[in-house]
Amino acid sequence: MGTEARTTDPRSGADRGESADHDTRDTHADRGDWGEGVEARPIDKEDVAAWAALVKAVEAVDDTGENYDEDDLAEEMTDVALQPVHDTLSLWHDGRMIAYAVAWGRPGAQGLDRVRIEGAVHPQWRRRGLGRRLQEWLCERGRQVHLERNPHVPGALTCGAAATNDGLRAMLGSFGFEPARYFFGMERSLAEPIPLADVPEGLTLVRFTADLDETLRLAHNEAFLDHWGFQPRDADMWATWMTGSRAFRAETSHLLLDGDQIAAYVLAYEYEADTAATGVRDCYIGQVGTRREWRGRGAARALLTRTMAAAKTEGYDEASLGVDSVNPTGALGLYERLGFRVRREWISFERHLD
């Protein structure tokens, strides 16, 4: 079994090699005229306050359920796979960031290189053509990212959209993107009873500790090999987005050991910006994985119930997670049986590159 979301976007990678055979020019040199008084430039680490204000304004209208504060965005800027001067674009008016775009890609892709693109326009600046121009920039920069970092495999641009965001879905369609996968965001109140499932015979329940980190990374890569869109997590990505993330909660994360081997695991996160925005303290279950040899024995159920029980004791109000609607291990059904209910639906759009 394996499920993974929110922290799994392909925003990470190892070395930042570029091929001299492809165009690596500054993609902001030809940014053109964005409108009277509008300035275009890359996002800098000093811009995170303005970026966070923009993201907050967008969330208030788009209601994606994801909130980011300055520290979250500053952490994203530390990803070694991100080259801000090339991979980001921000639009400014009168000292305020009114739009942004980011293309995420990292070297070492296997099978298909999915370059993730994202962006948003402040609600007060919509319906002026800025969104389409940002999308044009993203498609071009995304193509360059693929050619620079993974020319050895086929490439695709990928962009997530909430199922309720008709405008973004329509625009992506007009750029040749097609729905590739559907994901559910699920929630469960921790005020409800949490019956503890038995730990499978022969396995030992432990909480995450730093000495297990590298073994866990390798176990995760093995557990997710059969999952759609998965790329192995290298040490840099793992440190940035998983156990090294400021949102990771070691004390709420649980593993099952078979001797010195990790059989299964549940990793928990807390996004403080979500709590500040909603008043609800949520334990986000970012990864649920069971290695093949131990599947079908109730490992995930045992881990999930104990993680939820621990979260309740620690003062969380609810638990949430994301899951592929056609997860090959049947995770959706398990989550429903444990009391999770679908709260949101996301669509992953893709456009394959020539």
Short mmCIF file of the C-alpha atoms (twelve columns), coordinates in Angstrom:
data_MODEL
# 
_entry.id   MODEL 
# 
loop_
_atom_site.group_PDB 
_atom_site.id 
_atom_site.type_symbol 
_atom_site.label_atom_id 
_atom_site.label_alt_id 
_atom_site.label_comp_id 
_atom_site.label_asym_id 
_atom_site.label_seq_id 
_atom_site.Cartn_x 
_atom_site.Cartn_y 
_atom_site.Cartn_z 
_atom_site.pdbx_PDB_model_num 
ATOM 1   C CA . MET A 1   0.000   0.000   0.000   1 
ATOM 2   C CA . GLY A 2   1.096   3.551   -0.587  1 
ATOM 3   C CA . THR A 3   -0.447  6.988   -0.676  1 
ATOM 4   C CA . GLU A 4   1.288   10.292  -0.972  1 
ATOM 5   C CA . ALA A 5   0.171   13.859  -1.504  1 
ATOM 6   C CA . ARG A 6   0.888   17.536  -0.866  1 
ATOM 7   C CA . THR A 7   4.549   16.933  -0.104  1 
ATOM 8   C CA . THR A 8   5.062   14.754  -3.160  1 
ATOM 9   C CA . ASP A 9   5.058   17.253  -5.983  1 
ATOM 10  C CA . PRO A 10  8.150   16.846  -8.171  1 
ATOM 11  C CA . ARG A 11  9.775   19.962  -6.748  1 
ATOM 12  C CA . SER A 12  13.019  18.317  -5.901  1 
ATOM 13  C CA . GLY A 13  16.132  16.547  -7.147  1 
ATOM 14  C CA . ALA A 14  19.870  15.949  -6.956  1 
ATOM 15  C CA . ASP A 15  22.498  17.909  -8.863  1 
ATOM 16  C CA . ARG A 16  21.457  20.871  -10.978 1 
ATOM 17  C CA . GLY A 17  23.257  19.947  -14.177 1 
ATOM 18  C CA . GLU A 18  22.363  21.744  -17.399 1 
ATOM 19  C CA . SER A 19  23.028  20.573  -20.921 1 
ATOM 20  C CA . ALA A 20  25.008  22.929  -23.130 1 
ATOM 21  C CA . ASP A 21  23.063  21.537  -26.081 1 
ATOM 22  C CA . HIS A 22  19.900  23.387  -25.057 1 
ATOM 23  C CA . ASP A 23  18.878  26.997  -24.583 1 
ATOM 24  C CA . THR A 24  19.505  28.112  -20.992 1 
ATOM 25  C CA . ARG A 25  19.118  31.857  -21.547 1 
ATOM 26  C CA . ASP A 26  17.526  34.057  -18.911 1 
ATOM 27  C CA . THR A 27  13.843  33.491  -19.617 1 
ATOM 28  C CA . HIS A 28  12.990  36.941  -18.260 1 
ATOM 29  C CA . ALA A 29  14.975  38.788  -20.927 1 
ATOM 30  C CA . ASP A 30  12.024  38.739  -23.348 1 
ATOM 31  C CA . ARG A 31  9.262   39.282  -20.826 1 
ATOM 32  C CA . GLY A 32  7.710   42.098  -22.848 1 
ATOM 33  C CA . ASP A 33  5.014   44.526  -21.743 1 
ATOM 34  C CA . TRP A 34  2.681   43.161  -19.051 1 
ATOM 35  C CA . GLY A 35  0.631   46.330  -18.771 1 
ATOM 36  C CA . GLU A 36  1.005   49.854  -17.504 1 
ATOM 37  C CA . GLY A 37  2.978   49.960  -14.289 1 
ATOM 38  C CA . VAL A 38  3.513   46.183  -14.153 1 
ATOM 39  C CA . GLU A 39  7.048   44.904  -13.587 1 
ATOM 40  C CA . ALA A 40  8.131   41.306  -14.271 1 
ATOM 41  C CA . ARG A 41  11.104  39.674  -12.558 1 
ATOM 42  C CA . PRO A 42  12.169  36.413  -10.885 1 
ATOM 43  C CA . ILE A 43  11.055  35.674  -7.332  1 
ATOM 44  C CA . ASP A 44  13.777  36.417  -4.796  1 
ATOM 45  C CA . LYS A 45  14.093  35.052  -1.276  1 
ATOM 46  C CA . GLU A 46  13.354  38.570  -0.021  1 
ATOM 47  C CA . ASP A 47  9.945   38.427  -1.722  1 
ATOM 48  C CA . VAL A 48  8.371   35.763  0.483   1 
ATOM 49  C CA . ALA A 49  6.231   38.221  2.478   1 
ATOM 50  C CA . ALA A 50  4.704   39.645  -0.692  1 
ATOM 51  C CA . TRP A 51  4.355   36.141  -2.139  1 
ATOM 52  C CA . ALA A 52  2.560   34.917  0.988   1 
ATOM 53  C CA . ALA A 53  0.167   37.879  0.827   1 
ATOM 54  C CA . LEU A 54  -0.641  37.018  -2.792  1 
ATOM 55  C CA . VAL A 55  -1.199  33.337  -2.005  1 
ATOM 56  C CA . LYS A 56  -3.513  34.308  0.874   1 
ATOM 57  C CA . ALA A 57  -5.590  36.543  -1.385  1 
ATOM 58  C CA . VAL A 58  -5.850  33.784  -3.995  1 
ATOM 59  C CA . GLU A 59  -6.881  31.168  -1.409  1 
ATOM 60  C CA . ALA A 60  -9.635  33.431  -0.085  1 
ATOM 61  C CA . VAL A 61  -11.312 33.241  -3.498  1 
ATOM 62  C CA . ASP A 62  -10.250 29.875  -4.924  1 
ATOM 63  C CA . ASP A 63  -10.710 27.856  -1.696  1 
ATOM 64  C CA . THR A 64  -8.152  25.153  -2.446  1 
ATOM 65  C CA . GLY A 65  -7.776  24.255  1.227   1 
ATOM 66  C CA . GLU A 66  -4.017  24.876  1.163   1 
ATOM 67  C CA . ASN A 67  -2.429  27.822  2.935   1 
ATOM 68  C CA . TYR A 68  1.207   28.909  2.979   1 
ATOM 69  C CA . ASP A 69  2.973   31.418  5.179   1 
ATOM 70  C CA . GLU A 70  6.296   33.190  4.692   1 
ATOM 71  C CA . ASP A 71  8.288   30.388  6.291   1 
ATOM 72  C CA . ASP A 72  6.673   27.777  4.024   1 
ATOM 73  C CA . LEU A 73  7.573   29.729  0.908   1 
ATOM 74  C CA . ALA A 74  11.080  30.489  2.152   1 
ATOM 75  C CA . GLU A 75  11.551  26.745  2.623   1 
ATOM 76  C CA . GLU A 76  10.416  26.094  -0.943  1 
ATOM 77  C CA . MET A 77  13.039  28.530  -2.180  1 
ATOM 78  C CA . THR A 78  15.766  26.390  -0.578  1 
ATOM 79  C CA . ASP A 79  15.078  23.388  -2.826  1 
ATOM 80  C CA . VAL A 80  18.362  22.720  -4.621  1 
ATOM 81  C CA . ALA A 81  16.461  21.752  -7.786  1 
ATOM 82  C CA . LEU A 82  14.881  25.203  -8.088  1 
ATOM 83  C CA . GLN A 83  16.811  27.866  -9.978  1 
ATOM 84  C CA . PRO A 84  14.777  30.960  -9.052  1 
ATOM 85  C CA . VAL A 85  16.432  33.276  -11.566 1 
ATOM 86  C CA . HIS A 86  15.297  30.985  -14.385 1 
ATOM 87  C CA . ASP A 87  12.394  28.957  -12.975 1 
ATOM 88  C CA . THR A 88  10.255  31.673  -11.371 1 
ATOM 89  C CA . LEU A 89  8.403   34.753  -12.545 1 
ATOM 90  C CA . SER A 90  6.579   37.379  -10.503 1 
ATOM 91  C CA . LEU A 91  4.512   40.371  -11.578 1 
ATOM 92  C CA . TRP A 92  4.513   43.510  -9.467  1 
ATOM 93  C CA . HIS A 93  2.417   46.663  -9.377  1 
ATOM 94  C CA . ASP A 94  2.969   49.543  -6.991  1 
ATOM 95  C CA . GLY A 95  5.205   47.406  -4.765  1 
ATOM 96  C CA . ARG A 96  2.754   44.509  -4.513  1 
ATOM 97  C CA . MET A 97  3.131   41.043  -6.061  1 
ATOM 98  C CA . ILE A 98  0.053   40.499  -8.221  1 
ATOM 99  C CA . ALA A 99  0.940   37.202  -9.917  1 
ATOM 100 C CA . TYR A 100 3.536   34.447  -9.867  1 
ATOM 101 C CA . ALA A 101 4.627   31.389  -11.822 1 
ATOM 102 C CA . VAL A 102 7.038   28.555  -10.988 1 
ATOM 103 C CA . ALA A 103 8.312   25.596  -13.034 1 
ATOM 104 C CA . TRP A 104 9.587   22.700  -10.898 1 
ATOM 105 C CA . GLY A 105 11.842  19.995  -12.288 1 
ATOM 106 C CA . ARG A 106 14.788  17.962  -11.130 1 
ATOM 107 C CA . PRO A 107 17.417  15.817  -12.838 1 
ATOM 108 C CA . GLY A 108 17.442  12.039  -12.761 1 
ATOM 109 C CA . ALA A 109 13.901  11.368  -13.958 1 
ATOM 110 C CA . GLN A 110 13.069  7.788   -14.873 1 
ATOM 111 C CA . GLY A 111 10.534  6.793   -17.517 1 
ATOM 112 C CA . LEU A 112 8.744   10.136  -17.975 1 
ATOM 113 C CA . ASP A 113 10.006  13.512  -16.808 1 
ATOM 114 C CA . ARG A 114 7.046   15.412  -15.388 1 
ATOM 115 C CA . VAL A 115 7.814   19.116  -14.991 1 
ATOM 116 C CA . ARG A 116 5.338   20.634  -12.561 1 
ATOM 117 C CA . ILE A 117 4.097   24.121  -13.333 1 
ATOM 118 C CA . GLU A 118 2.032   26.364  -11.111 1 
ATOM 119 C CA . GLY A 119 0.955   29.968  -10.901 1 
ATOM 120 C CA . ALA A 120 -1.773  32.344  -9.824  1 
ATOM 121 C CA . VAL A 121 -3.068  35.856  -10.405 1 
ATOM 122 C CA . HIS A 122 -4.407  38.092  -7.645  1 
ATOM 123 C CA . PRO A 123 -8.236  38.145  -7.839  1 
ATOM 124 C CA . GLN A 124 -8.241  41.915  -8.382  1 
ATOM 125 C CA . TRP A 125 -6.033  41.484  -11.455 1 
ATOM 126 C CA . ARG A 126 -7.909  38.716  -13.209 1 
ATOM 127 C CA . ARG A 127 -9.723  38.962  -16.554 1 
ATOM 128 C CA . ARG A 128 -6.903  41.068  -18.020 1 
ATOM 129 C CA . GLY A 129 -5.071  38.332  -19.907 1 
ATOM 130 C CA . LEU A 130 -2.303  37.949  -17.331 1 
ATOM 131 C CA . GLY A 131 -3.201  34.328  -16.616 1 
ATOM 132 C CA . ARG A 132 -2.828  33.286  -20.239 1 
ATOM 133 C CA . ARG A 133 0.482   35.070  -20.568 1 
ATOM 134 C CA . LEU A 134 1.750   33.424  -17.409 1 
ATOM 135 C CA . GLN A 135 0.673   30.079  -18.823 1 
ATOM 136 C CA . GLU A 136 2.578   30.781  -22.036 1 
ATOM 137 C CA . TRP A 137 5.675   31.564  -19.981 1 
ATOM 138 C CA . LEU A 138 5.215   28.423  -17.887 1 
ATOM 139 C CA . CYS A 139 4.848   26.186  -20.924 1 
ATOM 140 C CA . GLU A 140 8.014   27.570  -22.479 1 
ATOM 141 C CA . ARG A 141 10.032  27.508  -19.280 1 
ATOM 142 C CA . GLY A 142 8.741   24.030  -18.472 1 
ATOM 143 C CA . ARG A 143 9.921   22.820  -21.870 1 
ATOM 144 C CA . GLN A 144 13.359  24.295  -21.223 1 
ATOM 145 C CA . VAL A 145 13.541  22.715  -17.766 1 
ATOM 146 C CA . HIS A 146 12.906  19.311  -19.312 1 
ATOM 147 C CA . LEU A 147 15.552  19.794  -22.000 1 
ATOM 148 C CA . GLU A 148 18.108  21.111  -19.516 1 
ATOM 149 C CA . ARG A 149 17.660  18.472  -16.827 1 
ATOM 150 C CA . ASN A 150 16.229  15.301  -18.360 1 
ATOM 151 C CA . PRO A 151 16.724  15.231  -22.143 1 
ATOM 152 C CA . HIS A 152 17.332  11.453  -21.970 1 
ATOM 153 C CA . VAL A 153 13.647  10.613  -21.336 1 
ATOM 154 C CA . PRO A 154 10.287  11.825  -22.708 1 
ATOM 155 C CA . GLY A 155 8.859   14.892  -21.017 1 
ATOM 156 C CA . ALA A 156 5.496   16.256  -19.977 1 
ATOM 157 C CA . LEU A 157 4.176   19.355  -18.268 1 
ATOM 158 C CA . THR A 158 1.862   18.714  -15.337 1 
ATOM 159 C CA . CYS A 159 -0.403  21.102  -13.487 1 
ATOM 160 C CA . GLY A 160 -2.873  20.473  -10.682 1 
ATOM 161 C CA . ALA A 161 -6.309  22.073  -10.560 1 
ATOM 162 C CA . ALA A 162 -9.137  21.873  -8.073  1 
ATOM 163 C CA . ALA A 163 -12.163 20.223  -9.652  1 
ATOM 164 C CA . THR A 164 -14.159 23.332  -8.732  1 
ATOM 165 C CA . ASN A 165 -11.812 25.707  -10.577 1 
ATOM 166 C CA . ASP A 166 -13.608 25.816  -13.913 1 
ATOM 167 C CA . GLY A 167 -11.565 28.755  -15.176 1 
ATOM 168 C CA . LEU A 168 -8.195  27.055  -14.699 1 
ATOM 169 C CA . ARG A 169 -9.474  23.787  -16.123 1 
ATOM 170 C CA . ALA A 170 -10.730 25.575  -19.237 1 
ATOM 171 C CA . MET A 171 -7.477  27.476  -19.704 1 
ATOM 172 C CA . LEU A 172 -5.386  24.334  -19.342 1 
ATOM 173 C CA . GLY A 173 -7.559  22.651  -21.955 1 
ATOM 174 C CA . SER A 174 -6.991  25.546  -24.342 1 
ATOM 175 C CA . PHE A 175 -3.230  24.980  -23.977 1 
ATOM 176 C CA . GLY A 176 -3.501  21.311  -24.888 1 
ATOM 177 C CA . PHE A 177 -3.516  19.867  -21.369 1 
ATOM 178 C CA . GLU A 178 -5.695  16.847  -20.664 1 
ATOM 179 C CA . PRO A 179 -6.830  15.267  -17.378 1 
ATOM 180 C CA . ALA A 180 -4.386  12.505  -16.480 1 
ATOM 181 C CA . ARG A 181 -5.359  11.550  -12.935 1 
ATOM 182 C CA . TYR A 182 -7.878  12.376  -10.232 1 
ATOM 183 C CA . PHE A 183 -7.064  12.729  -6.537  1 
ATOM 184 C CA . PHE A 184 -9.210  13.048  -3.443  1 
ATOM 185 C CA . GLY A 185 -8.532  15.152  -0.381  1 
ATOM 186 C CA . MET A 186 -10.048 13.316  2.597   1 
ATOM 187 C CA . GLU A 187 -10.709 14.374  6.189   1 
ATOM 188 C CA . ARG A 188 -11.714 12.718  9.454   1 
ATOM 189 C CA . SER A 189 -12.696 14.305  12.746  1 
ATOM 190 C CA . LEU A 190 -10.582 13.078  15.643  1 
ATOM 191 C CA . ALA A 191 -13.495 13.698  18.003  1 
ATOM 192 C CA . GLU A 192 -15.002 10.465  16.696  1 
ATOM 193 C CA . PRO A 193 -13.926 7.155   18.281  1 
ATOM 194 C CA . ILE A 194 -10.656 5.698   16.949  1 
ATOM 195 C CA . PRO A 195 -10.671 1.899   17.371  1 
ATOM 196 C CA . LEU A 196 -7.060  0.685   17.431  1 
ATOM 197 C CA . ALA A 197 -6.253  -2.075  14.946  1 
ATOM 198 C CA . ASP A 198 -3.952  -4.913  15.967  1 
ATOM 199 C CA . VAL A 199 -0.290  -4.726  15.040  1 
ATOM 200 C CA . PRO A 200 0.443   -7.637  12.660  1 
ATOM 201 C CA . GLU A 201 2.207   -10.558 14.284  1 
ATOM 202 C CA . GLY A 202 5.985   -10.378 14.100  1 
ATOM 203 C CA . LEU A 203 6.107   -6.596  13.610  1 
ATOM 204 C CA . THR A 204 7.139   -3.960  16.134  1 
ATOM 205 C CA . LEU A 205 5.539   -0.516  16.358  1 
ATOM 206 C CA . VAL A 206 7.925   2.435   16.832  1 
ATOM 207 C CA . ARG A 207 7.847   6.179   16.390  1 
ATOM 208 C CA . PHE A 208 10.111  7.826   13.852  1 
ATOM 209 C CA . THR A 209 13.651  8.544   14.987  1 
ATOM 210 C CA . ALA A 210 16.453  10.174  13.025  1 
ATOM 211 C CA . ASP A 211 18.573  7.020   12.923  1 
ATOM 212 C CA . LEU A 212 15.880  5.370   10.752  1 
ATOM 213 C CA . ASP A 213 15.738  8.219   8.238   1 
ATOM 214 C CA . GLU A 214 17.854  6.821   5.397   1 
ATOM 215 C CA . THR A 215 16.419  3.317   5.763   1 
ATOM 216 C CA . LEU A 216 12.959  4.887   5.594   1 
ATOM 217 C CA . ARG A 217 13.795  6.816   2.420   1 
ATOM 218 C CA . LEU A 218 14.874  3.621   0.681   1 
ATOM 219 C CA . ALA A 219 11.799  1.757   1.941   1 
ATOM 220 C CA . HIS A 220 9.589   4.559   0.627   1 
ATOM 221 C CA . ASN A 221 11.155  4.381   -2.819  1 
ATOM 222 C CA . GLU A 222 10.503  0.644   -2.908  1 
ATOM 223 C CA . ALA A 223 6.915   0.894   -1.634  1 
ATOM 224 C CA . PHE A 224 5.907   3.445   -4.262  1 
ATOM 225 C CA . LEU A 225 7.512   1.915   -7.354  1 
ATOM 226 C CA . ASP A 226 4.133   0.752   -8.693  1 
ATOM 227 C CA . HIS A 227 2.383   4.103   -8.173  1 
ATOM 228 C CA . TRP A 228 1.459   6.484   -10.973 1 
ATOM 229 C CA . GLY A 229 3.868   9.342   -11.551 1 
ATOM 230 C CA . PHE A 230 6.266   8.343   -8.796  1 
ATOM 231 C CA . GLN A 231 9.939   9.228   -9.045  1 
ATOM 232 C CA . PRO A 232 12.424  7.915   -6.445  1 
ATOM 233 C CA . ARG A 233 13.167  10.427  -3.690  1 
ATOM 234 C CA . ASP A 234 16.823  11.319  -3.507  1 
ATOM 235 C CA . ALA A 235 18.459  12.568  -0.321  1 
ATOM 236 C CA . ASP A 236 18.004  16.247  -1.204  1 
ATOM 237 C CA . MET A 237 14.303  15.907  -1.901  1 
ATOM 238 C CA . TRP A 238 13.783  13.785  1.182   1 
ATOM 239 C CA . ALA A 239 15.487  16.392  3.351   1 
ATOM 240 C CA . THR A 240 13.565  19.297  1.830   1 
ATOM 241 C CA . TRP A 241 10.060  17.903  1.499   1 
ATOM 242 C CA . MET A 242 9.787   14.895  3.789   1 
ATOM 243 C CA . THR A 243 11.479  14.315  7.145   1 
ATOM 244 C CA . GLY A 244 13.535  17.508  6.891   1 
ATOM 245 C CA . SER A 245 10.512  19.709  6.272   1 
ATOM 246 C CA . ARG A 246 9.537   22.181  8.969   1 
ATOM 247 C CA . ALA A 247 6.037   20.691  8.802   1 
ATOM 248 C CA . PHE A 248 7.156   17.122  9.575   1 
ATOM 249 C CA . ARG A 249 6.081   15.797  12.959  1 
ATOM 250 C CA . ALA A 250 8.348   12.955  14.079  1 
ATOM 251 C CA . GLU A 251 6.455   12.437  17.324  1 
ATOM 252 C CA . THR A 252 3.236   11.657  15.419  1 
ATOM 253 C CA . SER A 253 4.835   9.491   12.712  1 
ATOM 254 C CA . HIS A 254 4.878   5.715   13.179  1 
ATOM 255 C CA . LEU A 255 6.699   2.769   11.614  1 
ATOM 256 C CA . LEU A 256 6.398   -1.003  11.762  1 
ATOM 257 C CA . LEU A 257 9.678   -2.909  11.925  1 
ATOM 258 C CA . ASP A 258 10.437  -6.514  11.073  1 
ATOM 259 C CA . GLY A 259 13.780  -6.919  12.771  1 
ATOM 260 C CA . ASP A 260 15.959  -4.204  11.275  1 
ATOM 261 C CA . GLN A 261 13.739  -3.771  8.201   1 
ATOM 262 C CA . ILE A 262 10.979  -1.186  7.804   1 
ATOM 263 C CA . ALA A 263 7.794   -2.991  6.777   1 
ATOM 264 C CA . ALA A 264 5.388   -0.036  6.759   1 
ATOM 265 C CA . TYR A 265 5.162   3.603   7.846   1 
ATOM 266 C CA . VAL A 266 2.902   6.624   8.227   1 
ATOM 267 C CA . LEU A 267 4.446   10.105  8.164   1 
ATOM 268 C CA . ALA A 268 2.585   13.037  9.699   1 
ATOM 269 C CA . TYR A 269 2.810   16.777  9.085   1 
ATOM 270 C CA . GLU A 270 1.323   19.939  10.526  1 
ATOM 271 C CA . TYR A 271 0.868   23.030  8.372   1 
ATOM 272 C CA . GLU A 272 0.701   25.958  10.748  1 
ATOM 273 C CA . ALA A 273 -0.617  28.273  8.046   1 
ATOM 274 C CA . ASP A 274 -3.673  26.036  7.665   1 
ATOM 275 C CA . THR A 275 -4.352  26.215  11.404  1 
ATOM 276 C CA . ALA A 276 -3.981  29.997  11.394  1 
ATOM 277 C CA . ALA A 277 -6.382  30.327  8.465   1 
ATOM 278 C CA . THR A 278 -9.045  27.858  9.598   1 
ATOM 279 C CA . GLY A 279 -8.761  27.596  13.363  1 
ATOM 280 C CA . VAL A 280 -8.667  23.810  12.945  1 
ATOM 281 C CA . ARG A 281 -5.506  21.946  13.904  1 
ATOM 282 C CA . ASP A 282 -5.048  19.278  11.263  1 
ATOM 283 C CA . CYS A 283 -2.720  16.268  11.303  1 
ATOM 284 C CA . TYR A 284 -1.869  15.815  7.643   1 
ATOM 285 C CA . ILE A 285 -0.927  12.245  6.774   1 
ATOM 286 C CA . GLY A 286 1.520   12.816  3.964   1 
ATOM 287 C CA . GLN A 287 2.749   9.298   3.234   1 
ATOM 288 C CA . VAL A 288 1.319   5.858   3.949   1 
ATOM 289 C CA . GLY A 289 3.497   3.025   2.664   1 
ATOM 290 C CA . THR A 290 3.716   -0.740  3.025   1 
ATOM 291 C CA . ARG A 291 6.466   -2.678  1.276   1 
ATOM 292 C CA . ARG A 292 5.240   -5.511  -0.928  1 
ATOM 293 C CA . GLU A 293 6.361   -8.367  1.291   1 
ATOM 294 C CA . TRP A 294 4.174   -7.097  4.142   1 
ATOM 295 C CA . ARG A 295 1.049   -6.057  2.254   1 
ATOM 296 C CA . GLY A 296 -2.323  -7.576  3.021   1 
ATOM 297 C CA . ARG A 297 -1.632  -8.038  6.750   1 
ATOM 298 C CA . GLY A 298 -3.268  -4.907  8.165   1 
ATOM 299 C CA . ALA A 299 -0.083  -2.894  8.615   1 
ATOM 300 C CA . ALA A 300 -1.504  0.356   7.241   1 
ATOM 301 C CA . ARG A 301 -4.648  0.094   9.362   1 
ATOM 302 C CA . ALA A 302 -2.597  -0.449  12.523  1 
ATOM 303 C CA . LEU A 303 -0.348  2.516   11.749  1 
ATOM 304 C CA . LEU A 304 -3.153  4.866   10.758  1 
ATOM 305 C CA . THR A 305 -5.244  4.205   13.844  1 
ATOM 306 C CA . ARG A 306 -2.251  4.759   16.113  1 
ATOM 307 C CA . THR A 307 -1.208  7.891   14.286  1 
ATOM 308 C CA . MET A 308 -4.719  9.300   14.635  1 
ATOM 309 C CA . ALA A 309 -4.878  8.329   18.307  1 
ATOM 310 C CA . ALA A 310 -1.521  10.020  18.924  1 
ATOM 311 C CA . ALA A 311 -2.671  13.125  17.070  1 
ATOM 312 C CA . LYS A 312 -5.819  13.298  19.170  1 
ATOM 313 C CA . THR A 313 -3.750  13.063  22.356  1 
ATOM 314 C CA . GLU A 314 -1.471  15.822  21.052  1 
ATOM 315 C CA . GLY A 315 -4.429  18.173  20.566  1 
ATOM 316 C CA . TYR A 316 -5.195  17.880  16.870  1 
ATOM 317 C CA . ASP A 317 -8.813  18.355  15.779  1 
ATOM 318 C CA . GLU A 318 -8.810  16.314  12.595  1 
ATOM 319 C CA . ALA A 319 -6.709  14.154  10.306  1 
ATOM 320 C CA . SER A 320 -6.497  14.567  6.554   1 
ATOM 321 C CA . LEU A 321 -4.746  12.969  3.606   1 
ATOM 322 C CA . GLY A 322 -4.678  12.831  -0.169  1 
ATOM 323 C CA . VAL A 323 -5.129  9.732   -2.295  1 
ATOM 324 C CA . ASP A 324 -5.072  8.743   -5.947  1 
ATOM 325 C CA . SER A 325 -8.649  7.855   -6.917  1 
ATOM 326 C CA . VAL A 326 -7.380  4.655   -8.566  1 
ATOM 327 C CA . ASN A 327 -4.628  3.826   -6.080  1 
ATOM 328 C CA . PRO A 328 -3.414  0.318   -6.991  1 
ATOM 329 C CA . THR A 329 -3.346  -0.887  -3.378  1 
ATOM 330 C CA . GLY A 330 -6.995  -0.128  -2.572  1 
ATOM 331 C CA . ALA A 331 -6.095  2.670   -0.163  1 
ATOM 332 C CA . LEU A 332 -9.268  4.669   -0.847  1 
ATOM 333 C CA . GLY A 333 -11.493 1.913   0.517   1 
ATOM 334 C CA . LEU A 334 -9.339  1.541   3.623   1 
ATOM 335 C CA . TYR A 335 -9.535  5.247   4.374   1 
ATOM 336 C CA . GLU A 336 -13.298 5.244   3.987   1 
ATOM 337 C CA . ARG A 337 -13.573 2.318   6.406   1 
ATOM 338 C CA . LEU A 338 -11.471 4.266   8.897   1 
ATOM 339 C CA . GLY A 339 -13.912 7.162   8.766   1 
ATOM 340 C CA . PHE A 340 -12.281 9.473   6.211   1 
ATOM 341 C CA . ARG A 341 -14.607 11.280  3.828   1 
ATOM 342 C CA . VAL A 342 -13.837 13.034  0.560   1 
ATOM 343 C CA . ARG A 343 -13.661 16.785  1.091   1 
ATOM 344 C CA . ARG A 344 -12.049 17.941  -2.156  1 
ATOM 345 C CA . GLU A 345 -11.183 16.638  -5.597  1 
ATOM 346 C CA . TRP A 346 -8.085  17.516  -7.594  1 
ATOM 347 C CA . ILE A 347 -7.217  16.846  -11.199 1 
ATOM 348 C CA . SER A 348 -3.685  16.408  -12.496 1 
ATOM 349 C CA . PHE A 349 -3.505  17.768  -16.051 1 
ATOM 350 C CA . GLU A 350 -0.698  16.856  -18.436 1 
ATOM 351 C CA . ARG A 351 0.637   17.945  -21.794 1 
ATOM 352 C CA . HIS A 352 3.290   15.772  -23.357 1 
ATOM 353 C CA . LEU A 353 6.273   17.495  -24.921 1 
ATOM 354 C CA . ASP A 354 7.474   16.711  -28.428 1 
# 
